[in-house]
Amino acid sequence: MVNPVKSGSPHASSPCRRKYLFGPVNSRRLGLSLGVDLVPVKTCSYDCLYCEVGLTTNLTCERKEYVPTREIIEELDCFLQELVPHGNRIPPDIITITGSGEPTLHTGIGEIIAFIKNSTDIPVAVLTNSSKLSDPAVRLALLAADVVIPSLDSALPASFRKVNRPARECADPLEIIDGLRAFTEEFGGKILLEILLAEGINDSEEDIVALVEAVKCIRPERVQLNTVVRPPAEGWVRPLTADRLSEIAGRIQSCPVEIIADFSGSGNRRSADAGGQEIEKMLKRRPCTMSDICEALGLGPDEAGILIEELIESGRIRENIYDGRRYYQPENG
């Protein structure tokens, strides 16, 4: 059983606030996850065609302290002190450093991971687009994490630039693959490499051959194959079919492959802290279906429907139909 708070962890001295933390919400890949957002909205080294958070507004590869490291640590400390046995909050399965931009751009990421590891036995995951893994300082900062989920959507320069639209300083996929390979050799935890494919963009025969070779070079523990299932930044981007994903998965022989694209949108796990504000927080991170909201917040369809209707009527969120499915997102998103 995970010990949520290690002895000797400092107690927060002020009421908890939630500026940089979100959730816990249910993640199909990681379980009940507390999210930690390290950069302002859409501060990223990529401007991916498919991004469910929307178009990048600050396209950069610059690493700096985008938000105060101290404030993030204070929020984390306060959250951890609310967990049983000190408080009455059930601990999450994992703490995930992610958010609405690229977290490795934040120079305090290593310090934040170290604080979590010194304060709790709850494992730490990091989601990254891999753009900074060629930097030894970034790789060093991530070594204390338990799980790292990097992404690689193309191993070919032309397709890479087309699908990820990177900042100029992060535009070499071969350099990124070298960084991924180096990190795999250095890291002692789990590396789950995510590959997202979009129809007609990065799914050609040449693309797949190059990705298969890249996976052999990187040697992750597992590949997670994905496609566009939520409203993307560019509305014309189309998903691959489940059959096509299965065919591509069968061509990757160097490690296990799982298809993580959620074509059903169903779920059955319950979380906590449901309500209109929690729904809004979810939707600021990505568009969600009714099933997503019910699953993450532990709501029944009737209860969620009432809250969603109130948010729509108040002009805070709106509906969006994508690929025949109804999503909800912020009115200004």
N, C-alpha and C positions, 0 to 999 in steps of 0.2 A: 504493500500500500504506500502511495506517495505521501511523504511528510510535507504538508503545504508550506510551513514556515520553519526554517532552521532556528535553533536556539541562538540567542544573541543578536537576532535581527533587530535594528533600531525601530522604535515605534514612531509613527508619523505624529507630528505635533499639531496638525490642523485638520479640519474636516476634509474628507476626500473630494476631489474634483475629477472631472473626466474630460480633459482637453486632448490628451494624446492616447488614451486607452479606449477601446471599444469592445463591446461584448460583455461576458463570453457569449459566443454564438457557435452553433454547431457547424463543423467542417466535415465534409464527407471524407476527406483525406486524413485529418488529424484529430478528429473528435471534438470535444467541447473546448473551444479555443478563445483565449483572451488576446485580442489584437493590440499591437503597439505600433503607432504611426509616428515615424521619425522625421518626416519632411512635410512641408506644406502641400496642399492639394495640387496634384499634377506637376510636381517638380520631379523630373525624370530625365534619364539619359536617352530614352526612346520616346517616340510618338507613334506607338503601334496602331496599325489600321484597325485591329480588333479590340482595342482596350475598352473594357466595360465601364471604366471610370470616365471616359471621354478623351477629348484631344488634350495633349500636353500643352500647358501654358508657359512653362519654364523649362525649355529643352537645354540641358546642361550636363556635362560630365564633371563639373567642379565639385570637389569634396569640401564641405565645411560644416560648421555647427548650425544647421538651418533653424533648429529650435533648441532651447536650452537643455542640455543633458541633465542638469540638476533637477529641472522641473519634471522631466520624464521619470527620473529615478524616484522623486518624491511621490508621484502618482502611483508608481509600482509599489513602493513601500506601503503606502496607505491601503492599496488594494490587498496586499498580502496580509496585512494586519487584520483585515476583516474576515479572513478565512478561518474556518474551524481548525484548532480548538480555541483560538483567541477570539474569534468572532462567530458569526452565524452564516457566512457565505460558503457554499460548497465550492471546493477548488476546481478550477478547470483541468482538463487533461493535459493541456499544453499552453505555453505562452508563445505567441507567434509574432515575430517582428516583420511587419508587412506594411500595409496601408495604401494610400492613394498616390504613391510615387515610388521612387527607387530608394530603399532604406540604406544601401551601402554608400550612398552619397553623404550620409551623416557621419562626421568624423568621430562622434561619440558612441558609435554602435558597439565597439568592443567593450567600453566601460559599462554600457547598459547591460550587455550580455553577462559580464562579470558580476554585476550587482545581482542580477536574477539568480545566477548559479550559486552565489555566496549566501543568498537569502532564503532559498527554497529548493526542494527536490523536484519541483514541477519542471519537466523538460522544456527546452527552448528550441523553437524552429525559426528559421530565417527563410523568407521568400525573396529571391533576387532575380533580376533579369540577366545576371552574369557579366554585365558590361564592365565592372570594376575588378573582376577576379584576376585580371592580369597584373594587378597592383599587389605586391607582396604584403603591404600594410593592411590591405583589406582582407586578404586571406588569413593573416595572423589574427585579425580582430574577430573572425568567425570561428576560430578553432575551438572555442569553448562551447559552442552550440551543440545540441544533440542531433538535430536534423537540419539539413540545408536543402532547399528545393530551388535549384537554379533552372533557368530556362535557356533553350537554344532552339530557335524556330527555323533557322536556315544555316547551312554551312557554306553557301555560295554567296559571294559578295553582292551580286545583283539582286538576288531574291531577299537577302538579308536587309539590304537598304530599302527594298520595296515594302516588306512586311513590317519591319521594326522602325524604319525612318529614324535612325540614330542621330545623336549629336555628332558633329564632325570628328571630335576626338575619340569617339567610341565606335567607329564605323568599320572596323576590321574584324570579320568573324573568325579568321584564322588566329588572330591574337587572343580573341575570347576563348576559342577552343583550347589554345595552349594554357590559358589561365585556368580553365576548368580541369584540364588534365593535371596541372600542378596542384590544384586544390584537392583533387581526389587522392593524390599521393600523400598529401600532408594531413588530411582530415581523418579523425578517428571515428566520427559518427556516421549517420546514414546520409547518403546523397541520392535524392530522387530527382532525376533530370526530366523536366517537363518540356515537351515539344508540342506546340500548337500549330496546326495546319489549317489553311484557308483555301477554299477551292480556287484554282487558277492562279494562285499567287506564289505559294511555296510548296506545291504538291506534285510538281512535274517528276518524271522519271529521273532526271538529272539531280533534282533536289533530294529525292529519297535515297538515291545511291550515295550522295555526299553525306547525308545525315547518318546513314547506316555506318559509314566509315568513321564519322566523327564520334559516334557512340562507342565504337571499338577503341578509339583512342582515349576517350574520357574515362571509360570504365566505371560508370555509376553503379550503385547497388540495384537500381531499377529505373526504367523509363516510364514516364506517365504521359500517355498520348492523349492529346486534347484537340478540340476544334471549337469553332465559334458557336456558342449556344445562348449567349445573352446579347442584347442590343450592343453592337460595336460602335467605336468612335466614328467609323465611316459606314453609313447604313447600307452600302452596296456590297459589303463583304459577306460572303456566303460560307456556310459550313460544309465539311465533308460528310458523307453519309456514314452510318455506322458500319456498313459493309466495307466501304473503302478504308476506314480506319482499321478495321480488323485485318484487311489484306496487308496494309502497311506494317501493322504490328507483327505480323508473321514473318516479315523480312528482317526484323531485328533479332539476331540470334545470339549476340554477345552477352546479353543480360536479360532478366525477366522484364516483360512489358505488360502494363495494364492500361486499359482505355478508361480515362476518367471523365470523358465528356458525358454530361448528364442529359440524356435525350428525353428522360421521363419527367424530370422536375419533381419527383415524389420524394418523401422522406418521412421518418417516424420518430426522430429523437427530440426530446424536450430540453429546453434551456430555461432561463429565468429572466426577470426584469422586463416583462413584456409591456407594451404600451405604445402610444403614438410616438413618443420621443425616441424609443428604441427602434421603431420602424424607420423613422427619419434617419437615424444614425446608420442603419444598415444600408439604406438607399443612397446615402452619400458616398458609400464605398463602391457600390455596384448596383445595377438594376436587378430587381428580384421579382419572382413570380409569387402568387399567393401561397403555393406550396413551400417555397423558400422561406417565406415569412413565418408560416405556421411551424415549420420544422425548427427554425433557429430560435424562435421565441416561445415555443410551447403553447401555441394558441390553436383553438379550434377554428374551422373555416368561418363560422358565423361571427365569432368574436373578432377575428382578423378583418373580416369584411366590413364590420361596423367601423373599426378604427381607420381602415383604408378609405372608406367613403367620407369620413370626417376630414381626413387629411386632404382629399381631393377637393371637397367643397370649400375648404379654407384656403385653397390655392397653394398648398405646401408641396404636393406631389401631383403627378399626372400619370396617365396610362400611356403605354407604348406597345404596339403590336409588332413583334419581330418573329419572322419565320413561323407564323401561325400561332404564336404563344403570346399571352398577355403579361407584360412586365410593368412594374411601377418604378418610377425614378423621380428625383427632385424636380419641381416645376422649372427651375432654372438650370437643370442638368442637361 
